């Protein structure tokens, strides 16, 4: 299963942990990470959260905080 598919399935604690495991595996096997240090990763995630109102501006529902946090972590990978 692709990383984005794991992300789409996050709805509770178990699916969040499945996504987090997939994200960790992706870091080990993929070279397409924009932010490769923990500082850059967190800076990217925080920048995304601030600029998108934690995803609300992008249609993320506050009723699913597990998915919001999964997207936060995903954006740590890709957001500059």
BELUR-V267632 format. One record per backbone hydrogen bond with DSSP energy under -0.5 kcal/mol. NH is the residue of the N-H (numbers start at 1). CO is the residue of the C=O. Records with the same first field share a line. If there is no record, write none. Layout:
NH=CO + CO
//
This chain:
5=2
6=2
7=3
8=4
9=5 + 6
10=7
16=12
17=13
18=14
19=15
20=16
21=17
22=18
23=19
24=20
25=21
26=22
27=23
28=24
29=25
30=26
34=32 + 77
35=77
36=34
41=37
42=38
43=39
44=40
45=41
46=42
47=43
48=44
49=45
50=46
51=47
52=48
53=49 + 50
54=49
56=53
57=52
58=55
59=56
60=55
64=61
67=64
68=64
69=65
70=66
71=67
72=68
73=69
74=70
75=71
76=72
77=73 + 74
78=74
79=75
//
